[in-house]
Amino acid sequence: MTKLGKQTWVYDNPVYIQASATAVGPLEGEGPLKDYFDHVYDDLHCNEDNWELAERALMVDSVHRCLQKAGVDESNVDLLLAGDLLNQNVTGNYVARQLGIPLLGMFGACSTSMETLATASALVSSGYAKQAMVAVSSHNATAERQFRYPTEYGGQKPQTATFTVTGSGAALVSTKPSEIRVEAATIGKVLDYKLKDPFDLGSAMAPAAWSTIKTHLEDMGRVPSDYDLIATGDLSAVGTPILRDLLKQDGLDVSEVHNDCGLMVYHSDQPVFSGGSGCACSAVVTYSKLIEELKNGTYNRILVVATGALMSPTMVQQKETIPGIAHAVVLTKEESS
């Protein structure tokens, strides 16, 4: 593996995505990507007794479907890198208990989808694992209960708020050639622009996305047009224009190639405030639509920049500011497998 600058890894020993899978809730299944998802649950409980069990079912579902697509038994997977939004990563921990795969629990808030993929790819490329599974999840009701107010409370929200995606995405990586290569990753820095509003995470995370994208392009010696798509994780309608303005000040115009997963996962007329958020937001978009469009040749090279707000309920109650982070991964279409 080659390191460029201080933050970018290039996987010289090639790493490939063998398969990916997604499972989502009912609102996501009514959105524009409904035909890309592997499974859509028709209610938020996902046939379970409570919200937390429902989120666990989503991650188990996505992992099992990914393994089935790859034709791999879980006993042959060396590592599971998993994360979620719940305290102590309990979704990933309990799923790992069920699967029996050695676990590296990871947390980068909503950036965890690309944090797990970047780290798994580094471990596989370096030979520490032959096959590694990455999985993340979020659930609207579990996130609301932990970070804001339980759904039963019915509290009002401003339009700057985002809507936590109910879903899970998983991918299996190894050195076996396939259609999708993981080319490189840029590990983000924690930035804090002193914002405190937990109902406006797009503004808090946009500077981190700006920093990571700018650093990635500098480290790789590239410009925005070298990518068919630069997809941020969950800046949604508030953070997206801030990111574009910040990059434009540095002479980097991404308007022709940029989109945000929080804007892609829902229709504009769905009741989701400024758009989607959560660990699952970038995961279910990347591991469904974006992977498929790489396979069919719509895209040849994309940069997925998962964004995260590194807050906790305790820090918000203590009037702390909200730091942000963003991790980026380059995915490319391989001409031959």
Phi and psi in degrees as a GROMACS rama.xvg file:
@    title "Ramachandran Plot"
@    xaxis  label "Phi"
@    yaxis  label "Psi"
@TYPE xy
-103.418  138.189  THR-2
-105.216  127.026  LYS-3
-110.335  126.465  LEU-4
63.4834  -148.576  GLY-5
-99.4724  -11.3334  LYS-6
-127.51  -9.9468  GLN-7
-110.733  131.642  THR-8
-107.97  134.695  TRP-9
-115.829  125.618  VAL-10
-86.1086  91.3134  TYR-11
-65.6772  -38.0957  ASP-12
-84.3089  103.216  ASN-13
-56.9778  141.586  PRO-14
-120.485  139.627  VAL-15
-129.685  150.343  TYR-16
-86.474  116.556  ILE-17
-78.4936  -37.164  GLN-18
-165.328  159.699  ALA-19
-144.659  158.654  SER-20
-154.222  155.498  ALA-21
-137.833  149.154  THR-22
-137.015  133.813  ALA-23
-135.984  170.002  VAL-24
-86.7928  -177.278  GLY-25
-66.9291  -39.3846  PRO-26
-67.2596  -39.5885  LEU-27
-65.1789  -34.2596  GLU-28
-71.4706  -11.5001  GLY-29
-96.7375  -3.03822  GLU-30
-84.3027  -176.258  GLY-31
-68.398  -14.8626  PRO-32
-102.253  13.5183  LEU-33
-54.9805  -34.2254  LYS-34
-77.7148  -9.78054  ASP-35
-92.1599  -22.585  TYR-36
-76.0806  146.292  PHE-37
-75.8501  -35.0744  ASP-38
-149.845  135.472  HIS-39
-119.237  121.612  VAL-40
-82.2697  142.7  TYR-41
-89.1826  -1.32378  ASP-42
-149.792  158.195  ASP-43
-66.1492  -21.8238  LEU-44
-77.3453  -13.3455  HIS-45
50.0919  38.6423  CYS-46
65.6895  22.3048  ASN-47
-114.866  174.599  GLU-48
-87.3322  -18.6957  ASP-49
-150.697  171.717  ASN-50
-64.0635  -41.5926  TRP-51
-65.8118  -39.4817  GLU-52
-65.2926  -33.5621  LEU-53
-64.3806  -43.2541  ALA-54
-63.8614  -39.1257  GLU-55
-61.5612  -41.0142  ARG-56
-62.5315  -36.0674  ALA-57
-62.6648  -44.4493  LEU-58
-69.7424  -41.5216  MET-59
-58.8339  -42.6669  VAL-60
-61.0501  -49.4045  ASP-61
-65.3973  -38.5547  SER-62
-66.1776  -46.8165  VAL-63
-63.2626  -41.4966  HIS-64
-66.238  -35.8229  ARG-65
-64.4038  -44.3871  CYS-66
-62.4024  -40.2421  LEU-67
-63.3158  -42.598  GLN-68
-62.7228  -39.758  LYS-69
-79.369  -13.702  ALA-70
67.2293  36.5391  GLY-71
-120.898  136.82  VAL-72
-84.1235  145.215  ASP-73
-60.0381  -24.2478  GLU-74
-67.5417  -17.6123  SER-75
-97.5783  5.84816  ASN-76
-94.8752  125.896  VAL-77
-78.5378  -35.2555  ASP-78
-144.241  145.215  LEU-79
-116.138  121.101  LEU-80
-108.489  111.67  LEU-81
-135.609  151.078  ALA-82
-157.095  162.346  GLY-83
-156.549  -170.801  ASP-84
-99.7963  -6.62209  LEU-85
-82.8644  152.57  LEU-86
-52.2472  133.876  ASN-87
61.3274  23.8518  GLN-88
50.8994  45.7072  ASN-89
-67.3515  -28.8771  VAL-90
-63.8346  -53.1039  THR-91
-61.0686  -38.9925  GLY-92
-63.38  -45.3498  ASN-93
-74.7738  -30.8975  TYR-94
-65.9957  -41.1951  VAL-95
-63.7506  -35.6024  ALA-96
-58.9346  -39.4177  ARG-97
-73.8306  -38.5259  GLN-98
-80.1491  -31.4322  LEU-99
75.1653  20.8484  GLY-100
-97.2679  135.453  ILE-101
-52.2679  135.523  PRO-102
-115.389  136.4  LEU-103
-114.617  104.198  LEU-104
-77.5118  133.092  GLY-105
-130.46  145.821  MET-106
-139.74  121.516  PHE-107
-138.967  30.8297  GLY-108
55.0157  -135.173  ALA-109
-73.4599  -6.90555  CYS-110
-84.1141  -0.460071  SER-111
-62.4115  -27.1104  THR-112
-59.5169  -43.7398  SER-113
-87.6504  -24.1273  MET-114
-62.0085  -44.5868  GLU-115
-66.8283  -42.1447  THR-116
-66.7577  -42.0485  LEU-117
-62.8358  -44.4852  ALA-118
-69.8027  -43.456  THR-119
-60.4456  -41.5896  ALA-120
-65.2993  -37.2253  SER-121
-65.195  -41.5477  ALA-122
-67.5845  -39.6897  LEU-123
-70.4027  -44.9002  VAL-124
-61.6188  -33.5109  SER-125
-84.8447  -6.19212  SER-126
90.2325  7.0489  GLY-127
-80.653  -13.7734  TYR-128
-148.555  142.477  ALA-129
-85.4296  -41.564  LYS-130
-136.423  131.951  GLN-131
-131.49  137.853  ALA-132
-102.418  135.153  MET-133
-116.208  141.371  VAL-134
-154.194  137.374  ALA-135
-136.676  161.393  VAL-136
-152.066  160.345  SER-137
-154.162  160.203  SER-138
-143.045  132.219  HIS-139
-56.8888  -43.9137  ASN-140
-74.0306  -35.655  ALA-141
-69.587  -39.1621  THR-142
-67.4453  -41.5954  ALA-143
-63.2496  -41.2119  GLU-144
-63.2977  -38.2216  ARG-145
-83.0325  -44.8259  GLN-146
-97.3061  -25.0932  PHE-147
-129.352  -106.527  ARG-148
-128.891  144.784  TYR-149
-54.812  148.839  PRO-150
-58.3287  -29.1222  THR-151
-67.7619  -20.2373  GLU-152
-69.0565  -35.7867  TYR-153
71.0582  30.5408  GLY-154
-66.9497  146.264  GLY-155
-77.9454  150.021  GLN-156
-131.097  150.285  LYS-157
-78.9362  165.278  PRO-158
-69.1092  -14.003  GLN-159
-74.6942  -14.5327  THR-160
-66.9637  152.998  ALA-161
-107.835  168.41  THR-162
-117.396  116.176  PHE-163
-63.7773  125.459  THR-164
-70.6755  133.714  VAL-165
-93.0168  110.892  THR-166
171.704  178.962  GLY-167
-149.81  144.732  SER-168
-129.602  142.218  GLY-169
-137.486  151.089  ALA-170
-146.542  147.609  ALA-171
-111.08  126.53  LEU-172
-119.151  145.482  VAL-173
-159.776  -178.212  SER-174
-90.2518  0.816205  THR-175
-70.3193  123.41  LYS-176
-57.971  139.915  PRO-177
-147.937  -171.254  SER-178
-72.5636  -23.6563  GLU-179
-119.602  120.388  ILE-180
-104.873  139.95  ARG-181
-92.2813  104.536  VAL-182
-83.4635  -44.1686  GLU-183
-160.991  167.912  ALA-184
-147.269  145.535  ALA-185
-118.528  120.872  THR-186
-87.1056  128.148  ILE-187
-81.4935  160.957  GLY-188
-98.6871  154.441  LYS-189
-82.1029  122.151  VAL-190
-119.035  145.055  LEU-191
-136.353  111.437  ASP-192
-97.2465  21.3023  TYR-193
66.4044  29.4421  LYS-194
-90.5266  146.708  LEU-195
-125.196  -2.28449  LYS-196
-85.813  109.114  ASP-197
-70.4735  -6.37624  PRO-198
-99.1225  14.1516  PHE-199
-144.095  68.7626  ASP-200
-78.8226  -22.129  LEU-201
-59.8913  -43.347  GLY-202
-66.0748  -38.0976  SER-203
-68.4945  -33.6441  ALA-204
-90.4638  -20.7917  MET-205
-56.9545  -41.9781  ALA-206
-61.6914  -35.3733  PRO-207
-66.331  -40.0673  ALA-208
-63.7711  -42.148  ALA-209
-57.8245  -48.4122  TRP-210
-61.5278  -44.8969  SER-211
-69.0083  -42.9966  THR-212
-64.1301  -46.1802  ILE-213
-60.6175  -46.4914  LYS-214
-63.1213  -42.9566  THR-215
-58.8865  -47.3618  HIS-216
-64.0394  -39.3061  LEU-217
-65.9884  -46.5473  GLU-218
-63.804  -39.2143  ASP-219
-86.6739  -8.57329  MET-220
65.7667  39.9953  GLY-221
-121.904  169.556  ARG-222
-123.174  163.413  VAL-223
-53.3083  -35.4328  PRO-224
-71.2694  -7.48538  SER-225
-72.7821  -8.57635  ASP-226
-115.057  139.619  TYR-227
-74.3107  -25.8472  ASP-228
-154.416  134.466  LEU-229
-114.314  109.48  ILE-230
-108.729  116.391  ALA-231
-84.4302  164.473  THR-232
-78.3863  -58.6031  GLY-233
-158.58  47.7708  ASP-234
-73.4692  -30.2539  LEU-235
57.8702  -157.191  SER-236
-71.1509  -24.6565  ALA-237
-84.9364  -48.7582  VAL-238
-77.0003  -26.5659  GLY-239
-59.4978  -51.5054  THR-240
-64.7255  -30.0664  PRO-241
-65.2762  -46.0324  ILE-242
-57.8762  -48.3678  LEU-243
-62.0523  -38.8944  ARG-244
-67.0468  -41.2384  ASP-245
-62.2346  -44.5646  LEU-246
-66.5949  -37.6378  LEU-247
-63.6119  -32.7965  LYS-248
-64.0268  -22.5296  GLN-249
-97.2128  10.7832  ASP-250
78.6056  19.4459  GLY-251
-113.887  103.483  LEU-252
-96.5291  109.352  ASP-253
-104.562  6.63503  VAL-254
-59.4407  -28.9978  SER-255
-81.355  -19.098  GLU-256
-123.072  -3.79116  VAL-257
-94.3607  140.965  HIS-258
-146.465  165.16  ASN-259
-121.7  134.22  ASP-260
-60.7718  -31.6978  CYS-261
-66.607  -22.3009  GLY-262
-93.5712  -21.0293  LEU-263
-83.0992  -27.7789  MET-264
-80.8952  -22.5736  VAL-265
-124.092  155.032  TYR-266
-72.6453  151.613  HIS-267
-65.4244  -21.2901  SER-268
-96.1793  6.02705  ASP-269
-79.2435  154.115  GLN-270
-79.3824  68.4114  PRO-271
-124.642  19.7136  VAL-272
57.9875  -120.198  PHE-273
-88.4163  -2.88509  SER-274
136.028  -171.012  GLY-275
-85.2016  159.159  GLY-276
-152.818  -175.072  SER-277
100.785  160.26  GLY-278
-52.0844  -40.6696  CYS-279
-74.9692  -16.0023  ALA-280
-59.1263  -60.2894  CYS-281
-69.193  -29.9097  SER-282
-67.9551  -48.9789  ALA-283
-70.6845  -27.9002  VAL-284
-73.612  -47.3669  VAL-285
-65.0377  -47.3637  THR-286
-83.0426  7.42021  TYR-287
-123.917  -84.5483  SER-288
-62.7033  -47.9355  LYS-289
-68.3963  -40.5548  LEU-290
-61.9009  -43.8379  ILE-291
-63.2866  -39.3029  GLU-292
-76.1699  -21.746  GLU-293
-70.4257  -43.6214  LEU-294
-62.1688  -40.9814  LYS-295
-86.4075  1.82998  ASN-296
88.2177  3.02392  GLY-297
-61.3703  -39.9113  THR-298
-120.181  149.392  TYR-299
-112.456  -29.3187  ASN-300
-148.864  126.571  ARG-301
-130.216  155.571  ILE-302
-119.764  117.933  LEU-303
-103.715  120.106  VAL-304
-116.285  93.0935  VAL-305
-79.0334  132.175  ALA-306
-110.73  147.674  THR-307
-142.571  140.791  GLY-308
-100.705  114.667  ALA-309
-90.0073  58.8588  LEU-310
-109.296  172.56  MET-311
-142.017  159.886  SER-312
-56.5198  -37.6396  PRO-313
-63.6816  -43.9762  THR-314
-65.2161  -38.8176  MET-315
-64.5997  -42.2406  VAL-316
-65.0468  -28.1573  GLN-317
-88.4028  10.8234  GLN-318
63.8095  27.2036  LYS-319
-71.8562  158.409  GLU-320
-78.5507  169.714  THR-321
-111.371  105.035  ILE-322
-73.4841  155.86  PRO-323
-128.281  158.77  GLY-324
-146.707  155.678  ILE-325
-145.523  132.964  ALA-326
-117.184  136.36  HIS-327
-118.15  141.6  ALA-328
-132.259  135.562  VAL-329
-95.2027  125.69  VAL-330
-116.049  135.041  LEU-331
-128.64  154.101  THR-332
-87.3233  130.161  LYS-333
-94.0833  136.85  GLU-334
-70.2895  -32.8349  GLU-335
-134.594  146.286  SER-336
